[in-house]
Amino acid sequence: MAAITNPGTNATKLESYSLVSFYDLAVASASETLTLTAKENGISEIQNVIVSINGGQDAAFTAVAASFSGLVVTITSVEQDGTASTAWTDTTVNVLVIGK
């Protein structure tokens, strides 16, 4: 597992929720973590996470999923046969975090 460092971010405040978006996050392993903080990202609780492939999709990087615990988002990627990804050439993802 690797940790994503220095991601670009864009925060939008709604009435009851905050949307924090991260664009073009480089993926370099089958499981990556993204740690948010109340100070840096303006949220103290994650409600949901949406992740999508932005670049590098191929047979070895077919799909991504996101889960979260506390303020840590885990991004996992799989190959076309459902096993963990093994190659990440030019792979990037976009992540949208919905929180309070």
C-alpha positions in Angstrom: 0.0 0.0 0.0 1.3 3.4 -0.8 0.2 6.9 0.3 -0.7 9.6 -2.1 1.2 12.7 -1.3 0.6 16.4 -2.2 -2.6 16.0 -4.1 -4.1 19.0 -5.8 -7.5 19.8 -4.2 -10.6 21.9 -4.7 -13.1 22.3 -1.9 -16.7 23.5 -2.3 -18.9 24.3 0.7 -22.7 23.5 0.4 -25.3 24.2 2.9 -24.7 21.1 5.0 -21.9 19.3 3.2 -18.5 19.9 1.8 -17.3 18.5 -1.5 -13.5 18.0 -1.8 -12.3 17.0 -5.2 -8.9 15.7 -6.2 -7.9 15.6 -9.8 -5.2 13.6 -11.6 -4.0 11.6 -8.6 -1.2 9.3 -9.8 -1.8 5.6 -8.9 1.3 3.5 -8.4 0.1 0.4 -6.6 -3.0 -1.8 -6.3 -3.9 0.0 -3.0 -3.4 3.7 -2.3 -4.4 5.8 0.6 -5.4 9.5 0.7 -5.5 11.0 4.2 -7.6 14.1 4.7 -7.5 16.5 7.6 -10.0 19.0 9.0 -7.4 21.8 8.8 -6.3 21.1 5.2 -9.6 19.9 3.7 -12.3 21.5 5.8 -14.1 18.3 6.8 -14.1 16.2 9.9 -16.3 13.4 8.7 -16.5 11.6 5.4 -20.0 10.7 4.2 -19.1 9.2 0.8 -16.3 8.9 -1.8 -16.6 8.7 -5.5 -13.6 7.6 -7.6 -13.1 7.4 -11.4 -10.3 6.5 -13.7 -8.9 9.6 -15.4 -6.0 8.1 -17.4 -4.1 4.9 -18.1 -7.0 2.4 -18.3 -5.9 -0.8 -19.9 -6.0 -4.6 -19.2 -3.8 -4.2 -16.1 -5.8 -1.2 -14.7 -9.4 -1.8 -15.5 -11.4 -0.5 -12.6 -11.0 1.4 -9.3 -13.0 1.4 -6.1 -12.8 3.6 -3.0 -13.5 2.9 0.7 -13.0 5.0 3.8 -12.4 4.8 7.5 -12.3 8.0 9.5 -10.6 10.5 7.2 -8.5 8.0 5.3 -9.7 7.0 1.8 -8.3 3.8 0.3 -8.3 3.5 -3.5 -8.0 0.0 -4.9 -7.5 -1.0 -8.5 -8.0 -4.3 -10.4 -7.1 -5.9 -13.7 -9.7 -7.1 -16.2 -9.8 -10.5 -14.5 -10.6 -9.0 -11.1 -7.2 -9.5 -9.5 -5.2 -6.7 -8.1 -3.6 -4.4 -10.7 0.0 -5.0 -11.5 0.9 -2.1 -13.9 0.2 1.6 -13.5 1.7 3.3 -16.5 0.3 6.9 -16.6 -2.6 5.8 -14.4 -4.5 8.7 -12.7 -7.8 8.9 -10.9 -10.2 11.6 -9.8 -11.7 11.5 -6.3 -14.7 13.3 -5.0 -15.1 13.3 -1.2 -18.4 14.3 0.3 -18.1 15.2 4.0 -19.2 17.4 6.9 
